[in-house]
Amino acid sequence: MRYEILFAPEAVEDFDNLAANVCAMARDCIERHLRHEPTKTSRSRIKRLRGLSRPQYRLRIGDDIRVFYDVSEQTVEILAIVPKSQALEWLERYGDSDETSGTV
């Protein structure tokens, strides 16, 4: 199944602030991994975030970029594209915690 990819306004801003080479790598990685199997977790690339109801997933791009996103029936909504060094801070600030668990 082919998923529609939508960018939250904040994610568009994040994307525009990336360096040109990182932007191209992010675009390719998002298309390759999120267009058809956005929930297919792997050891390093895609992770389901535990303890959070939003965002649901994290995509690793290279060593330094993290993409946080949610998946619904046919849509992937990209919420943020942040450097690895800011990922934990972003999750603490914008992530919605599950009531049942407190681990990430």
C-alpha positions as CSV (number, residue, x, y, z in Angstrom):
1,M,0.0,0.0,0.0
2,R,1.2,3.5,-0.8
3,Y,1.0,6.0,2.0
4,E,0.5,9.7,1.5
5,I,3.2,11.7,3.2
6,L,2.2,15.0,4.9
7,F,4.5,17.5,6.6
8,A,3.3,19.4,9.7
9,P,4.1,23.2,9.4
10,E,6.9,22.8,11.9
11,A,8.4,19.9,9.9
12,V,8.4,22.0,6.7
13,E,10.4,24.6,8.5
14,D,12.8,22.0,9.9
15,F,13.2,20.6,6.3
16,D,13.9,24.0,4.9
17,N,16.6,24.7,7.5
18,L,18.6,21.6,6.5
19,A,21.8,21.9,4.5
20,A,21.2,21.1,0.8
21,N,23.0,17.7,0.9
22,V,21.2,16.7,4.1
23,C,17.9,17.8,2.6
24,A,18.4,15.6,-0.4
25,M,19.4,12.6,1.8
26,A,16.3,13.2,4.0
27,R,14.0,13.4,1.0
28,D,15.3,10.2,-0.4
29,C,15.2,8.4,3.0
30,I,11.7,9.6,3.7
31,E,10.5,8.4,0.3
32,R,12.3,5.1,0.5
33,H,11.3,4.1,4.0
34,L,8.0,5.9,4.7
35,R,6.1,5.7,1.4
36,H,5.3,2.0,1.5
37,E,6.2,0.5,4.9
38,P,6.4,3.3,7.6
39,T,5.6,0.9,10.4
40,K,8.3,-1.8,9.5
41,T,10.7,-1.4,12.4
42,S,14.3,-2.3,12.1
43,R,17.3,-2.4,14.5
44,S,18.6,1.0,13.6
45,R,16.4,2.8,10.9
46,I,12.8,2.8,12.2
47,K,11.8,2.5,15.8
48,R,8.4,2.5,17.4
49,L,8.5,4.9,20.3
50,R,7.3,3.3,23.6
51,G,5.5,5.4,26.2
52,L,4.4,8.0,23.7
53,S,1.1,8.3,21.9
54,R,2.6,11.0,19.7
55,P,4.9,10.7,17.9
56,Q,4.5,7.1,17.2
57,Y,7.8,6.4,15.3
58,R,11.3,7.7,14.7
59,L,13.2,7.4,11.4
60,R,17.0,7.7,11.6
61,I,18.6,9.5,8.7
62,G,22.4,9.1,8.7
63,D,24.1,9.6,12.0
64,D,22.7,13.0,12.9
65,I,19.1,13.5,11.8
66,R,15.9,12.1,13.3
67,V,12.4,12.3,11.8
68,F,9.5,11.9,14.2
69,Y,6.2,10.8,12.6
70,D,2.7,9.3,13.1
71,V,1.0,6.8,10.9
72,S,-2.8,6.5,10.3
73,E,-4.6,4.3,7.9
74,Q,-3.1,5.7,4.6
75,T,-1.2,8.7,5.8
76,V,2.3,9.4,7.3
77,E,2.4,12.7,9.1
78,I,5.9,14.0,9.7
79,L,6.0,16.0,12.8
80,A,9.6,17.1,13.1
81,I,13.0,16.7,11.5
82,V,15.7,17.4,14.2
83,P,19.4,16.8,14.8
84,K,20.1,13.8,17.0
85,S,21.5,16.2,19.7
86,Q,18.1,17.9,20.0
87,A,15.9,14.7,19.7
88,L,15.4,14.0,23.4
89,E,14.7,17.7,24.1
90,W,12.1,17.8,21.3
91,L,10.4,14.6,22.6
92,E,10.2,16.0,26.1
93,R,8.8,19.2,24.9
94,Y,6.3,18.1,22.1
95,G,5.8,14.3,22.7
96,D,2.5,13.2,24.2
97,S,3.1,10.6,26.9
98,D,0.9,7.5,27.3
99,E,-0.7,7.2,30.7
100,T,0.2,3.6,31.0
101,S,4.0,3.8,30.6
102,G,6.7,6.4,31.2
103,T,9.5,4.9,29.2
104,V,10.7,6.1,25.8
